[in-house]
Amino acid sequence: MRWKGRRPSSNVEDRRGTTVRGGGGPVMGGALGSIIFGLFRRGSGKTRLLIIVGIIVACLVFKINPLNLLGLSSGGGGSSQGQVVQKDGPPPDPAVKEYFAKLKGTNEDIWQKVLPQQGIAYRPSKMVIYTERTHTPGGIADARMGPFYMPADETIYIDPYFFQELKDKFGAKGDFAEAYVIAHEVGHHIQKILGLTDKVHSQRGRVSKTDYNKLSVRLELHADFLAGVFAHHAQQDFDFLEAGDIEEAMVCAEAIGDDRLQEQAQGHVQPDSFTHGSSAQRKRWFMRGYQSGKLRDGDVIFSVNYRDL
């Protein structure tokens, strides 16, 4: 992958060298708060009433601040927002930020050309590089969550150590495997611009968990498709790819498919609980985007029968 001569993005914030201590769990407050919020969203009116009554009773009996129970309190015995502290050790390597900034800049250069060709206004996303834990508008992000895009602030959050885990745990090596991951997350930002993110997220709580998972799979496969569209145009416009790069993306997609991850974690596969798609699906839709390069060719992902994805 020929990234060294590319333009670096100015929309990258480097928070490495600091981390967040204390506070609640990952985004959306503490773990218990996340569970309660999840049950409340998915539950019926009766279930929601029972949850509210249960919280009130628990707080009265055990004299608990309800905000502490939900992981939302910022006062008293430790803030759920945590404290930013300096990490020990040598300062962060500036070459890492340069690498991320140039991959991000290349994505920006592609999408600021492709979207206006479809009559769609483009705006760049932001990227935060962090170590272990960092603040987001939704709470504290934990590196164990992996890279993710947050629609609320249109920002990609990523701990660079994730790429080392890709190599060590999943055998997904090579710089274009990393570029595929970043292009996938940028793809989520393109979905936000297109209105697809809000459309899918609006169905949470309105449809069953299984049906919502299927909508999530469509959104994730579309982000893979958009990563392929990026690769198509990056090669066409900048001669960006080298021999073996597409194979690196395929190995990465294979490694992070839901079926592969479930098989490794629990010894069996549960398709109804997929949220990102199988390895075969992820590879297939990336390649369709790469071969086509046409933004609208991905629309079919949201209309085709689910079993045909």
C-alpha positions, 0 to 999 in steps of 0.5 A: 500500500502506497501511503507515505506520499499521501496527504495527512488529515487534519481531523486526527486527535492523538490522545495516546500517552494518557488514559482514563482511570476510574469511572463507569464502564464502556460507552453508556456508563457502567456495565449494569447501566448498559444492561438496564438501558438495553432491557428498557429499550427492547422491553414492552411497556409493562417491562419498562414499568417493572424496570422503573419500579425495580430501580426505585425499590432498590434505591429506597431499600439500599439507599443508592443514588439512582445515578450511581446505579445506572453509572451516570453519577459524576459526584461522590465516590468517583466520577463515572467520567473517570480521570485522565492520567498520564501513562508511564513509559516513553512518549507515543511514536509520532510515526503512528499518528502520521500513518493514521492521518495519511490513511484518514486523509486518503479516505477524505480525498476519495469521499469528497470526490465520490459523494458530490458526484451523486449530488451529496454534500460531504463533510469529514469525520474526525478520528481519535487515537487513544490508549486503553480508555478515553472519553466520548460523548456517550461515556468511556470508550475501552480499547477492548471494544475495538475500533468504532464510529460514534454518530453523535460526534461523527468520530472514529475511535481507535487504539492502535494496539488493535492492529497488533491483536489482528496480527497476533490473534487472527493472523490478519497481517499487512498494512492494507488489512489495517486500511480496510478496518479504517475504511470500514469505520469511515464507511459508517460516517458515509452512512451517517451522511446518507441517513442510513445510520439514523434509519436503522438505529430508529428501529431499535426497540421497535423490532425484535432483537433478532430483526434488529441484529439483521438490520445491523448486519446490513449496515455493517456489510454496507460499510464493508462495501463502502470500504471496497468502493474506497479501495477501487477509487484509491487505486484508480486515482492514486495507484494506492494498492500494491500486490497482495493488498486485496488478499490482506483485506480478505484475510482480515474480513475472514478473521473478523466475521461473526461466524469465525469469532463465535466459533472461536469464542464458544465452539458453535455459531448462532446466526440469529445473533450476528451483528456484522455478518459472516466471513463470507458475507464480509468478503463478498461485499467488500469485493463488490464495492472494490470491483464496482466502485459505484456508491449506489450499487450498495443500495441492494444490501438494504432491499435484497432478501436477508438470506441472499446477502 
